[in-house]
Amino acid sequence: MNQWNLYFSGILYGIIRDHKEDGKELNRQTLDVFTNTFIREEPFHNDDFYEVLCRRKIRRFFESLPEYEAHAGAGEERFITSKGQVFILRLIGDGLQVNEAYMHDSCIHDSYIQREVKFLLDLHVSDGQPYDVQMSGRDYTGVLVLDGMEEHTILKEWSDRPFCAVRFSGSHMLRTADGEMLVSDVYLPGMIVFEHVLHPPAVDSGPFPTQVLAVNGPLPLR
């Protein structure tokens, strides 16, 4: 049995167990975000929750896993699956094939990437066996990783650094030099909330003091 863990922006949202290691007999436990506990294990038939979360069908990954293993195990530079997915091996010459930050053993780590698709998958492979798939979006990163291999993924970057609190301040319209209006999401450090401009302006404490001002109306782009 293989256990795969689904992380969404660093938070463990799902545990998926592949009992026969063939992608057919799957069970899952899903995080209840209201109680911060995992729902009891159940057969993994419905993909709706994960598809809404990361815009991918997680079951489809397991259905295609034998194909990924066959192509990656053969060391192909480019392959197309039966479902039409195109993967390309990252080039050594560009320094992209092996990310040395995640290498802590003698295994060979390769990456097969997707491009020219809206919701891409990036496969990471160790000695020809896929051990995680990275799913990036506009403002998130999802990682489905074989249990115990987290240190070889982008998750290591989050575990090695302290968490810094931020607070969503709202969406504001920015006027560009040519008169167009663009929307921008604004995040402020910590739990600081200012409804009015302060005199003198408030300065947040910390290693990188930040002057925080409240803004009413569109923000000029300079």
Secondary structure, DSSP 8 states (H G I E B T S, - for coil): -EEEEEEETTEEEEEEEETTSSSSSEEEEEEETTTTEE---EE----HHHHHHHSS-HHHHHHHHHHHHHHHHTT-SEEE-TT--EEEE--GGGT-S--GGG--SS--EEEEE--SSSS--EEEEETTEEEEEEEE-SS-EEEEEETT-GGGSTHHHHHTS----EEEEEEEEEE-TTS-EEEEEEEEETT---SS--SS-EEE-SSS-EEE----S-EE--
